[in-house]
């Protein structure tokens, strides 16, 4: 059976529900991605696991953006709830490599108790490797760790739990704490570690430090100092929200200024959507500044990490740099939103997918993204081999579309249209004003899936375009449609949207004017 909506070059579940990526790590020439997997969806009270997929990755000729050299290989679920501290689910976390090169998976475990609930965080080390949401009112959580071995083997590796689990229990973490992100402490002269915990109950983060990964000491709540902050790409320096989850915290070197800055990435729920920003109440955002102790001094206020319709729970991992700062990172996110499970693929037994991996760097105080593509039409477009291509449906997957186009000159506009065999249009418009600012607008009104506004756009200032041109490369429109996911990139800004044609329809042509 042809699954016209299933992407070929993106991570999707064979069955059930895929949710947030929980860890990203490279090992022995493969990029490993771990993600939330609900095998029993749409059944209730299912126990969440960590899914696992990997792909061959090699450096690109330009020395910056890597390339994926194969299609994704799917492995058995790597974390399955079977301990006292995680028996009811393995929830969000992160993946790191320790001083010996062992991959450690640090995750949230939950227990639905007979009486009162507790919260625990556990960790698993992953060696030699080839978010779920919960209510803290009814469950206990913990932070735990495991190690992953033999990932180049047939089954993608096996885990050994840390003898120190749970690393943190309910008494050592605040209410609602979830999704530990572990990172090297750039300020430690002895190569220490830090961890930041998000919360599903309130807009708060908590910092911890460790010398050895198993033993953690709380530093306290992370506070944002906005005294000297300037506006980011949104109207609010710190938007109001009901929860901050899936945190990431990296020190990155700005390729435009040479300065080292801390970048805080958070997925927020409970924000107020408006016509210009925030397509939904769940958004992935970032701040740029400097972390001192438990205070994050914001220099550039809140900006959306992606300007499309569906993008949440991004996970970042260092890709290149030194002990002081990261030159660039690799990022992958959930092309979905909490609670938005009524997609057409549910009738086929699966929902949601992950985004294409992206190289992320800091340029002029903004996070700039470039797609890490596979050997597909989209890859040929992104590498400049061809300008556009449409690969028809295979015996399993849907249509793949790749388009590469120049941005218009100041005081000009251009239009890209994708047209299906049944005449359904998806439109991408680019309009540039006299000052050189570029408006990119995507309209998915005619396709069959509607969750939130159908029109999304981004205004890219001329300064950002020139920074990209001077330090990254030629600013162009790169657009990829793989089955039911569309990703567009322009001058480092991205827009991610799910597109669903009527069953049996397929993309037939693209027009340019």
Beta strands, then each sheet from edge to edge (+ up, - down):
strand 1: 16-27
strand 2: 30-38
strand 3: 49-58
strand 4: 67-68
strand 5: 73-79
strand 6: 90-97
strand 7: 103-111
strand 8: 119-126
strand 9: 140-149
strand 10: 158-161
strand 11: 177-184
strand 12: 193-199
strand 13: 206-210
strand 14: 217-221
strand 15: 223-225
strand 16: 243-253
strand 17: 260-269
strand 18: 282-292
strand 19: 295-304
strand 20: 312-321
strand 21: 326-334
strand 22: 350-351
strand 23: 358-363
strand 24: 366-371
strand 25: 388-391
strand 26: 400-406
strand 27: 413-420
strand 28: 425-432
strand 29: 438-443
strand 30: 455-460
strand 31: 476-482
strand 32: 485-490
strand 33: 493-498
strand 34: 507-512
sheet 1: 4+ 3- 2+ 1- 22-
sheet 2: 4+ 3- 5+
sheet 3: 6+ 7- 8+ 9+ 10-
sheet 4: 11+ 12- 13+ 14-
sheet 5: 15+ 19+ 18- 17+ 16-
sheet 6: 20+ 21- 23+ 24-
sheet 7: 25+ 26- 31+ 32- 33+
sheet 8: 30+ 29- 28+ 27- 34+
end
